[in-house]
Amino acid sequence: MKRFIFLILFALILTLSCAAEKAKTKVILLISEQNIEGPQRAWWASEIDLSATEAAIAQRLLEQGYEILEPSNLNKIIQQKPAFRTLLLSEGESIKLGNLAKADYLVLGKAIASGGANVPQSNMVSCFANVTAKLIRVKDGQVVAYLDATGNSAHMDVITGGKEALSNAALDLAVKLSDALNKERSPDK
């Protein structure tokens, strides 16, 4: 009898731990991006892949065990609701998208790169990027964190330099975002 109870408890614990691993926190990244001399872009408005900013953030969050809802996961929802095709997606519309996609959190923000002065005694140009975002809990629409980050780069090509600066800012933001999400998931919250 004790052996039977032990086996049942073991099976129950194993099942619960597997279910906990499968139930990853789902995050949508909605960060519009504008590189130097380029137009502002967003994957949900123009059917492109994640931006350089979103790709860097997604990589960090994936490493932390979060599930990123990719554009391919959301294309059907966006095609059915033309209101989601706007470049400057409002907080309300982004929360609606998050609910339809069954996301736990969404990151709504903007990333902008700009060119600076030439680096002294070289052909390189200084490039700078700023990213601002807010982390929103989808189930209640509550803003959990306001985040910002900066990055820089020096490159001979201003477009490539801007992309590098955006990626550097995104990596900085990803650390802050990961910390905010981990704080949200902590049991003593």
Secondary structure, DSSP 8 states (H G I E B T S, - for coil): -HHHHHHHHHHHHHHHHHHHHHS--EEEEEEEEE-TTS-EE-HHHH-----HHHHHHHHHHHHTT-EE--HHHHHHHHHH-GGGG-SS--HHHHHHHHHHTT-SEEEEEEEEEEEEEE-TTSS-EEEEEEEEEEEEETTTTEEEEEEEEEEEEEESSHHHHHHHHHHHHHHHHHHHHHHHHHHHH-TT-
